[in-house]
C-alpha cells in the first residue's frame, strides 16, 4: 500500500479481519473508521481527517477507494448547525462539503456516528449475537447483565445524525465504556488504536454469544417443539427444483428476479418447529436485514409431503395475499412525499421441510437476501433464548424501507445490463461457439448454466465467467432424457429457473453417402435432433411454469439449407433442427416463448468439432490443408470474412436482448454471405 497513510492501512486490515467472519457482521453490512492527520492539499498545513467506509461495499473486501475521506473539523462543526430531528436527512448532503481533496467514496448515513465519537477508531457492526440482545423485549436489562457498565444501551433510533449525537453523548458520559448496543439494530465499539478497537468489537460479540449460549435450555427450545421433520435430502432437493420456477415466476410479478435456494441446517430447524409462523410474521429488525428481505417473508402453511399440485395452488393463493398485505402496509404508512411502492412480491419464501428461496435483481442480491434472513433466524433464536424476540415496529421499518435517502441510493445504482435477471442454459458450452455464447451472455448480465458432457471443460468455463453468482457448470449428455431433466433441475436450484436456452451441443461426421453407416446417422441425430428436442421440451416445461415467457435459440447451420457434398448425416440433422425452430415457434408462441435459429458457416477457430476430426474431413473434401480451412471458407463468402465463435454469440445476443421481442421462427445467417444458403 505505497503512499497509504498508516491509519488507513490499519483500518483496512481490521475491516478485512472483521468482515471475514460472518459472526461479526453480514455481507455489505456495518462500517469502520479511523481518524488521523493528513495534509491540506491547498495550504500544505496538517489537517485532522476521518477515513470511513463509504456507502455500499463490504468490509471483507474493502479497499482504500471504498473509503470516504472527510475533514474532521468541518464534520464536527455540523453539530452546531443541526436543524433538528425532523430535518436530519439534510445532514447527509452536508457531508459532501466536508470532503478532503476529492473526498473518496460517497459518505454513508452512519458517517456522523464515526465522526462525532471521541475515539480514534470506531466499528459499527451487525453481529447476530449483538442484534439478538438488541431485539430482546428486555434488551436494556440483558445488556447490563451481560456487560455491566462497559457497554451501555442506546434505545432504538433510525440511523442518522441524531444517532451519532446520542452515541457521542453516551461515550462522553461513560468513559469506562468500550462500545454500546444499539436497540433493534446492532453494536458500535471504539478504541484508541485499531487493534484495541478490533479487540473491543470482538469482546462484545463473543461475550454476547457466550451469554446467550449459557442460557440455552434444550427443554425449552427457542423455536418451540418439533412439528415436522424435513424431507430426506434427495426428496427435498427434488421438490425444491420443482417449486423454484413457480416461485421465481410469482416473485417476478413486478419485475424479473433471479432465485437462490438453501436448505442449510438452521433454516430447516427453524421451519420444523412450532413457533416459526409467529416469529416469521414479526419480520426482521436490523435495517440491513429488512432492506434486503422485505418486511416479512412468505411462509407456506402446508406439510412438506403435501401433493405438489396442492402446494403450487396454495403458493399462488399465499402470493396473492402477500401482495395485498404489502400494498396495505404501504398504504398504512405512506405519506405525501413517500417514494412510490417499489414492488409487492416477497424476497424470501419459506417452505417447511424443504428450505428457503430468496429472490433479487441478480444472483448475488438473491443470495445475500437469503444470507440476511439466515442471520435473522440466528437473531430470533438468540432473542428467544434469553427473552422474547421484539423487533422494531412496522412504522419504523417503513420509514427506513421508503426513506428518501434509501431511494436516492437506489437511484445511484448503475443501469441494468440488457440481460440482467435472465437465466440462460447453453449446451455444448465447454468450448467453441458454446463458450463464446456463454461469455457474451454473462457479459450482458445473464446468469449462465454452462452445460457440457465434458465436466472439466464446463467447470473451467464457469470458473472463468466469475463463479457461482454468474455461472455454474452442469455435466450433461443431451441424448439422455434423465440427464437433461437433471440439468434443468440444477439450473432451478442455482438460479430459480431458466428463461434463455441455447441448443448448441453437436458433433460432425463428414462421409459420402455410401460410406455413412447407420451408426453415423444415429449418433448425429441422437445428439442434435433428439438432443435439441429433449432440451427444448424441458426448457418449455420450465418456462411455462414460470409464466415469464422466454427464448429458445438453436445453433443450426447453413447446411440446414445448403446441400453440400459428403454430408448426408450432418446436413439432414441440421435440417431437422431448422424445422424444430419453426414447429416450436408456432406451438410455444401463446406462452410468450420465442424460438429462433442461427445458421453459421463453418466456425473453425476454437471449435471442438473441427478439432475432433471434422476439420480434417472437410479439408479433404475441398482439397485444402486443414490449417487453411478457415481461410477457404472465408474466400467462398460474399464478404470474404471468416466466421468466428463470437460472431455467432453476437447473433444470439441480438435475438434475445429485447430489440427483436416480436421476432420468432426466424433463422439468422451468420455466414459472411453464402448465396447458396440464402433463405427463400
LOSETOR-386457 format. One record per residue (C-alpha): x, y negated, z negated. Coordinates in steps of 0.5 Angstrom, whole numbers, plus 2048, in hexadecimal, padded with zeros to 3 digits. Example, Ala and Ser with C-alpha at 12.3 -4.5 7.8 and 13.67 -1.06 7.14 Angstrom:
<rs>
8198097F0;81B8027F2;
</rs>
This chain:
<rs>
800800800;8057FB802;8037F4800;7FD7F67FC;7FD7F37F5;7FF7F87EF;7F87F67EC;7F57F97F3;7F97FF7F3;7F78017EC;7F07FF7EE;7F08047F4;7F380A7F0;7EE8097EB;7E88097EF;7EA80F7F3;7EB8137ED;7E48117EA;7E18127F1;7E48197F2;7E081C7EC;7D881C7ED;7D781C7E6;7DA8157E6;7D68127EB;7D28137F1;7D48127F8;7D480B7FA;7D28097F3;7D58057EE;7DA8007EF;7E17FE7EC;7E57F87EB;7EC7F57E9;7EE7ED7E7;7F57EB7E8;7F97E57EB;7F97E37F3;7FC7DD7F7;7F77D87F9;7F87D8801;7F87D1802;7FC7CE7FC;8007D47FA;7FE7D37F3;7FC7D97EF;7F57DB7EE;7F17E07EA;7EE7E57EE;7E97EA7EE;7E97F07F2;7E37F47F2;7E07FA7F6;7DB7F77FC;7D47F87FE;7D47FF800;7D9804801;7DC80A7FC;7E080A7F6;7E48107F8;7E680E7FF;7E68067FD;7EC802801;7EE7FB800;7EA7F9806;7E47FB802;7E57F67FC;7E27EF7FB;7E77EA7F9;7E57E47F5;7E87DE7F1;7E67DF7EA;7E57D87E8;7E07D77ED;7DC7DD7EC;7DC7DC7E4;7DA7D57E6;7D47D77E9;7D17D97E2;7D17D17E1;7CC7D07E7;7C87D77E6;7C17D57E8;7BD7DA7E3;7BB7E17E4;7B57DF7E9;7BA7DD7EE;7C07E17EC;7C07E47F3;7C37DE7F6;7CA7DF7F2;7CC7E57F7;7CC7DF7FD;7D07DB7F8;7D67E17F7;7D77DF7FF;7DA7D87FC;7DF7DC7F7;7E37E07FC;7EA7E07FC;7ED7DF803;7E97E3808;7E57E6802;7E67ED804;7DF7F1804;7D87EF802;7D77EE7FB;7D27F37F7;7CD7F17F3;7D17F37ED;7D77EE7EE;7D47EA7E8;7D57F07E3;7DC7F07E5;7DE7E97E6;7DB7E77DF;7DD7EC7DB;7E37EA7D7;7E77F07D9;7ED7F17DE;7EA7F87E1;7E37FA7E1;7DF8007E3;7D78017E5;7D58087E6;7CF80C7E6;7D18137E3;7CC8187E2;7CD8187DA;7CD8117D9;7C78107DD;7C48167D9;7C58117D3;7C280B7D7;7BC80E7D9;7BA8127D2;7B480F7CE;7B880D7C8;7BF80C7CC;7C18067C8;7C180A7C2;7C48107C5;7CA80C7C8;7CB8097C1;7CB8107BE;7D08127C4;7D580D7C4;7D48097BD;7D58017BF;7DA8027C4;7D58037CA;7CF7FE7C9;7C97FF7CC;7C67FA7D2;7BF7FA7D3;7BD7FB7DA;7BE7F57DF;7BE7F57E6;7C57F57E9;7C77ED7EA;7CA7E77E7;7C67E77E0;7C87EF7DF;7CF7EC7E0;7CE7E77DB;7CB7EC7D6;7D17F07D6;7D67EB7D5;7D27E87CF;7D27EF7CC;7D97F07CE;7DB7EA7CA;7D67EC7C4;7D97F37C4;7E17F27C4;7E27F97C2;7DD7FC7C8;7E08007CE;7DA7FF7D2;7D38007D2;7CD8047D4;7C88007D9;7C18027D7;7BE8067DD;7C48057E1;7CB8087DF;7D18057DC;7D68007DC;7DD8017D9;7E37FC7D9;7EB7FC7D7;7F17F77D6;7F47FC7DB;7F28007E1;7F48067DD;7F08047D7;7EA8027DB;7EA8097DE;7EB80D7D7;7E58097D4;7E180B7DA;7E28127DA;7E28127D2;7DB80F7D3;7D98147D8;7DC81A7D4;7D98187CE;7D28187D0;7D381E7D4;7D58227CD;7D081E7C9;7CA8217CE;7CD8287CE;7CE8287C7;7C68277C6;7C482C7CC;7BF8317C9;7BE8387CD;7B88397C9;7B58327CC;7B88317D3;7B782A7D5;7B382C7DB;7AF8317D8;7AD8387D8;7AE83C7DF;7A883D7E3;7AB8407E9;7B28437EC;7B58407F2;7B48457F8;7BA8497FA;7C08457FE;7BE849805;7B7847804;7B8840801;7BC83E807;7B884180C;7B283D809;7B6837809;7B8838810;7B0839812;7AE83380E;7B382E810;7B182C817;7AA82B814;7AC82780E;7B1823813;7AB821817;7A781F811;7AD81B80E;7AE817815;7A7815816;7A980D815;7B080E818;7B581481A;7B8817815;7BE81D814;7BD82280F;7C1825809;7C082C805;7C382E7FF;7C18347FA;7C68327F5;7C58367EE;7C382F7EB;7BE82E7F0;7BB8357F0;7BB8357E8;7B782E7E8;7B28317EC;7B18377E9;7AF8347E2;7A88327E0;7AA82A7DF;7AD8297E6;7A68267E8;7A68217E3;7AD81F7E3;7AD81E7EB;7A781A7EA;7AA8157E6;7AF8147EB;7B78127EB;7B980C7E7;7C08097E8;7C08047EE;7C58087F2;7C080E7F2;7BA80C7F4;7BC8077F9;7BE80E7FD;7B98137FA;7B380E7FA;7AF80D7F4;7AD8147F3;7AD81B7F7;7A881F7FB;7A78267F7;7A482C7FA;79F82F7F5;79E8367F8;7A283C7F6;7A983E7F9;7A68447FC;79F8417FF;79E842806;7A283E80B;79C83B80E;798839808;79F836806;79F83280C;79883080C;79982E804;79F82A806;79B82680B;796824806;79B822801;79F81E806;79881A808;797819800;79E8177FF;79E811805;79780F802;79A80F7FB;7A080B7FD;79C806801;7988057FB;79F8047F7;7A17FF7FC;79A7FB7FB;79A7FB7F4;7A17F77F3;7A27F47FA;7A27EC7F9;7A17E77FF;7A97E7800;7AA7EE800;7AD7F2806;7A97F680A;7A87FD808;7AD80180B;7AA80880B;7A680C807;7A9813809;7AC817803;7B4817803;7B481D7FE;7B08237FF;7B08297F9;7AE8307FB;7AE8347F5;7B183B7F6;7B58387FC;7B88327FB;7B982A7FC;7B8827803;7BB820804;7BA81B80A;7BE81580C;7BF811812;7C5815813;7C881C810;7CD81880B;7C7814809;7C281A808;7C881E805;7C9818800;7C28177FE;7C281F7FC;7C881E7F8;7C58187F5;7BF81C7F3;7C38217F0;7C681C7EC;7BF81A7EA;7BE8217E8;7C48217E3;7C281B7E0;7BB81E7DF;7BE8247DC;7C28207D7;7BD81B7D5;7B88207D4;7BD8247D0;7BF81E7CB;7B881B7CB;7B38197D1;7B48177D8;7B18107D8;7B480D7DF;7B38057E0;7AC8047E2;7A98047E9;7A87FC7EA;7B07FB7E8;7B18017EE;7AD7FD7F3;7B17F67F1;7B77FA7F3;7B57FE7F9;7B27F87FC;7B77F37FA;7B87ED7FF;7C07EF7FD;7BF7F67FF;7BB7F4805;7C17F0807;7C67F5806;7C27FA80B;7C27F4810;7C97F4810;7CA7FC812;7CC7FD819;7C77FE81E;7C680681F;7C9809825;7C580C82A;7C4813828;7C4811820;7C081681C;7C081B822;7C2822821;7C5826827;7C782D828;7CC82E82E;7CD835830;7D4837833;7D783182F;7DD83482D;7E1832834;7E082E83A;7D982B83C;7D682D836;7DC82A831;7DB823835;7D4823835;7D482482D;7DA81F82D;7D581A830;7CF81B82C;7D381A826;7D6814828;7CF81182A;7CC813823;7C981A823;7CB82081E;7CD826822;7CD82D821;7D3830825;7D0837828;7D583C82B;7D784382B;7DE841829;7DE840822;7E583D821;7E3838827;7DC836824;7E083581D;7E5831820;7E182C825;7DC82B81F;7E282981A;7E5824820;7DE821820;7DE81F819;7DC824815;7D5826812;7D2820812;7D381F819;7D482681C;7D382E819;7D583481D;7D183A81F;7D3840822;7CE843826;7CE84882C;7C8844830;7C684B833;7C484D82C;7BD84C82A;7BE84C823;7C5848824;7C1842827;7BC842822;7C184281C;7C583D820;7BF83881F;7BE83A818;7C5838817;7C383181A;7BD831816;7C183280F;7C682D812;7C2827814;7BB829814;7B982B81B;7BB82A822;7B9825827;7BE82582C;7C082B82F;7C582C835;7C5833838;7CD83383B;7CF83A839;7D183E83F;7D6842843;7D884384A;7DA84984F;7DB848856;7DB84E85A;7D8850861;7D1853861;7D485A863;7D985985D;7D4857858;7D285C853;7CB85D84F;7CF85B849;7D285584C;7CB85384E;7C8855847;7CE851843;7CD84B847;7C584B846;7C684D83F;7CA84783D;7C7842841;7C0844843;7BE84883D;7C2844838;7BF83D83A;7B884083A;7BA842832;7BD83C830;7B7837834;7B283C830;7B583B829;7B683382B;7AF83382D;7AC836826;7B1831822;7AF82B826;7A782D826;7A782E81E;7AB82781D;7A6824821;7AB81F824;7AC82082B;7B382282D;7B8823833;7BA82A836;7BF82983B;7C282F840;7C982E843;7C8831849;7CC83184F;7CC82E857;7CC836858;7C5836856;7C383285C;7C9833861;7CA83A864;7D283C863;7D6842865;7D7848861;7D384585B;7CC84985B;7CC84B854;7CE844851;7CA840856;7C4844855;7C484384D;7C583C84E;7BF83B853;7BB83F84D;7BE839848;7BC83484D;7B583684E;7B4837846;7B5830846;7AF82F84A;7AB834846;7AC83283F;7AC82A841;7A582C843;7A383083D;7A682C838;7A482583A;79E825836;7A2826830;7A7820832;7AC824833;7B082283A;7B482883E;7B9825843;7C0828846;7C7826848;7CA82984E;7D182884E;7D682A854;7DC82F851;7DF82C84B;7E682F84B;7EA82B846;7E982D83E;7E4833841;7E483983D;7E083C843;7E583A848;7EB83C843;7E8843842;7E984584A;7E384184E;7E883C850;7ED842853;7E7845856;7E483E859;7EB83C85B;7EC84385F;7E5842863;7E783B865;7EF83D866;7F2838862;7F783885C;7F3839855;7F6832852;7F482E859;7ED831858;7EA82A854;7ED82685A;7EA82B85F;7E382A85C;7E482285C;7E6822863;7E0825865;7DB820862;7D9819865;7DC81585F;7E381985F;7E381A858;7E4820853;7DE82184E;7E1822847;7DD824841;7DC81D83E;7D881B845;7D3821843;7D381E83C;7D181783F;7CB81A842;7C981E83C;7C9817838;7C581483E;7C081983E;7BF819836;7C1812833;7BA80E835;7BA80B83B;7B781183F;7B281283A;7AD813840;7B1818843;7B081F843;7B1825848;7B782184B;7BE82484E;7C381F84E;7C9821853;7D0820850;7D4822855;7D781C858;7D381D85E;7D2823861;7CD822867;7CB82A868;7C9829860;7C4823861;7BD82485E;7B8825863;
</rs>
